[in-house]
Amino acid sequence: MLGVIPNPFGEMLTLDYQTEYSGTINISLIDLTGRVFYRESVEGAAGRYNKMLSTRNLASGMYLLRIQQGEKVLVKRVVKN
């Protein structure tokens, strides 16, 4: 499960995700041309996580939020106002 609050977003974006996966979780925010604007790898156990991202320096437009957990990849379209 992957939620993004709010969407569309302004200067902050909150990720809300739940996983049954234990290990490295890779989080990326990518524009539609493939440029990566945010990338983080976190070690975690199964459970629910919330992560706040500052998006103040991003241009308005559509982005892809990508979370990879082992072989599983979740992608969600998000819009910056």
VEXBA-651110 format. One line per field, with one value per residue (C-alpha): residue in three letters; x, y, z; residue number from 1. Coordinates in nm, 3 decimals. Layout:
N
drenmar: (ALA,...)
u: (X,...)
v: (Y,...)
w: (Z,...)
baba: (NUM,...)
***
This chain:
81
drenmar: (MET,LEU,GLY,VAL,ILE,PRO,ASN,PRO,PHE,GLY,GLU,MET,LEU,THR,LEU,ASP,TYR,GLN,THR,GLU,TYR,SER,GLY,THR,ILE,ASN,ILE,SER,LEU,ILE,ASP,LEU,THR,GLY,ARG,VAL,PHE,TYR,ARG,GLU,SER,VAL,GLU,GLY,ALA,ALA,GLY,ARG,TYR,ASN,LYS,MET,LEU,SER,THR,ARG,ASN,LEU,ALA,SER,GLY,MET,TYR,LEU,LEU,ARG,ILE,GLN,GLN,GLY,GLU,LYS,VAL,LEU,VAL,LYS,ARG,VAL,VAL,LYS,ASN)
u: (0.000,0.130,-0.043,0.064,-0.078,-0.171,-0.187,-0.152,0.112,0.287,0.607,0.574,0.477,0.398,0.445,0.237,0.323,0.283,0.507,0.544,0.904,1.205,1.523,1.626,1.350,1.446,1.242,1.273,1.094,1.138,1.010,0.858,1.191,1.355,1.552,1.575,1.508,1.507,1.656,1.685,1.749,1.619,1.655,1.330,1.118,0.766,0.516,0.371,0.591,0.538,0.800,0.783,0.970,1.045,0.947,1.006,1.269,1.070,0.907,0.533,0.438,0.387,0.631,0.653,0.706,0.876,0.926,1.120,1.113,1.316,1.154,0.835,0.807,0.527,0.481,0.238,0.182,0.195,0.146,0.329,0.117)
v: (0.000,0.345,0.672,1.028,1.318,1.566,1.502,1.749,1.875,2.205,2.245,1.919,1.566,1.290,0.925,0.670,0.312,-0.029,-0.322,-0.684,-0.666,-0.650,-0.510,-0.220,0.002,0.240,0.560,0.780,1.087,1.109,1.350,1.226,1.259,1.018,1.272,1.168,1.454,1.253,0.918,0.745,0.390,0.293,-0.027,-0.135,-0.410,-0.499,-0.235,0.104,0.405,0.778,0.995,1.370,1.513,1.880,1.958,2.332,2.332,2.124,2.283,2.243,1.935,1.560,1.323,0.953,0.833,0.493,0.257,-0.064,-0.342,-0.637,-0.751,-0.550,-0.199,0.047,0.359,0.643,0.957,1.277,1.640,1.947,2.267)
w: (0.000,-0.095,-0.017,-0.090,0.108,-0.033,-0.406,-0.569,-0.327,-0.255,-0.052,0.144,0.047,0.295,0.200,0.383,0.302,0.454,0.379,0.471,0.351,0.583,0.434,0.213,0.077,-0.205,-0.245,-0.558,-0.692,-1.070,-1.335,-1.661,-1.846,-1.599,-1.392,-1.027,-0.784,-0.462,-0.375,-0.039,0.080,0.421,0.620,0.771,0.908,0.807,0.916,0.838,0.763,0.716,0.549,0.487,0.188,0.126,-0.233,-0.210,-0.487,-0.737,-1.040,-1.088,-1.286,-1.275,-1.102,-1.032,-0.679,-0.688,-0.396,-0.446,-0.188,-0.308,-0.634,-0.573,-0.721,-0.641,-0.857,-0.797,-1.006,-0.804,-0.907,-0.776,-0.776)
baba: (1,2,3,4,5,6,7,8,9,10,11,12,13,14,15,16,17,18,19,20,21,22,23,24,25,26,27,28,29,30,31,32,33,34,35,36,37,38,39,40,41,42,43,44,45,46,47,48,49,50,51,52,53,54,55,56,57,58,59,60,61,62,63,64,65,66,67,68,69,70,71,72,73,74,75,76,77,78,79,80,81)
***
